[in-house]
């Protein structure tokens, strides 16, 4: 992480800032590329956090006390017959895992949201640096509880970005693409 930036979990920030200050930080987050993410961080992330549906992470520009980037992680399940119908049998076996030839699904972690604040420059934090933070957290989780995969659903325009960061495209559904990466 670059100098001046630090990563915090939602609950950590509630211990540092008052709820009002933290809400003000969240409402100042702007993401014109994806207004759904902007809405999520401003109004929904606290609900998902309290319900234990996600863990929300904030990359904070400490000198400016501003959110530079944001991502969420949650548990997920990949339904193999739906996602991997075009993969070879050997690839399917690798994904299912040793001794699980008849598995219909496999548990994984999901990157639900990933965005940089419009006021933060790529020189402040790149998308690859954000994914490095995600990967570090998931490596710790894997060491504690196991798991082999991370998934993300993304728009067509983001496929090259995720592929350049180690993800493999496995399916297109509706307007999104499912991509996975081993942890």
Secondary structure, DSSP 8 states (H G I E B T S, - for coil): --TTEEEEEHHHHHHHS-HHHHHHHHHT---TT-HHHHHIIIIIHHHHHHTTS-EEEEEEETTTTEEEEEEEEEEEEEEHHHH-TTS-HHHHHHHH-TT-TT-SEEEEEEEEEEEE-TTS-TTT--HHHHHHHHHHHHHHHHHHH---EEEEEE-GGGHHHHHHTT-EEEEEETTEEEEEEE-
